[in-house]
């Protein structure tokens, strides 16, 4: 949502307020006890409610730019490699 305010300012579109609702669907299979647990995200749905006196086409432009500039949304839409490292008492945990 910060991107909407930022890009709204850059595009000279007034944003008086906004509210976002995010619904995530996910599933977990397997067992922690059997060391087979596997979580996955099935999808996400967002609803952005914007309060602005400006024309819809200008507000839509702000939203398009905000979505394209959102690192989280882009990582979900275009998955990127993720690497992880765990340390235990300062030493690598295999």
N, C-alpha and C positions, 0 to 999 in steps of 0.2 A: 504494500500500500504506500510505502514511502516513495516508491518510484512514481506513482500517480501524482503525488504532490510535487515532486521534483520536476517531472516532465510537464506537468500542468503549468508550473512557473515558467519553464523554458519556452513553452509554446503560447504563453500568455492566455491560458484558459483558467478561469476561476473555479476552484474546487472549494466549496464551503464546508463540505463534510463528506465522509464516506464510511461505509461499513462493509466488511467482507465476511462471508461465511464459507468455510471449507469443509467438505465432507470427504473423508478418505475411506476407501473400502480396502480391506486387507484380509489375509488368511494366514493361519499358522497351522502347519502340519507337523507330524512327528512327535517325538517325546524328548523332554529334557533328560529324563532318567536313562533313556537309551542313547543319548547323544545324537539324536536324529532330528532335532527341532529345525524347522525351516519356515521362516516368515517371508511373505511376499505381499507386495502392494498390488491390488487388483485394479485400482483406478482412483481418480480424485475428481471432485466437482467443486467449482468455485462459483460464488455469486457475489458480484461487486455492485453495491448500491451507492451511486454518486449523487451528491447534491450540487448542482451547478446551474447558473443562469445562461450559460453559453449554449450555442447550437449543438445538436447531437453529433453532427459530423466532426466538429472540433473535439468534443469529448471523446468520441470513438478513436480519434487519432492519438490522443493522450494515452488511452487504454492500450492500443496496439503497441505503442512505443514502450509503455511500462511492462507489458508482457514479454516483449522481445528483449528488454533490458534486465529482466528478473533472472538472476542466476539459478534460483531453485526451480522455477518453472522450466527453464531451458534444460536443466540437468535431468528433469523428469521426462521432458519431451524428446530429448536427444541424449540418451544415457552416455555417461563418461566413465572411464576406468576409475575404480576406487581401490586404493591400497590402504592397508592397515598394518599397524605395528603395535604390539603390546609389550610393555616392560613390567617386570615383576622385581621390585626392589632394585631398580636400575638396570637389570639385565634383561635381554630379550627372552620372551616367553615363546617357546616353540609351538 
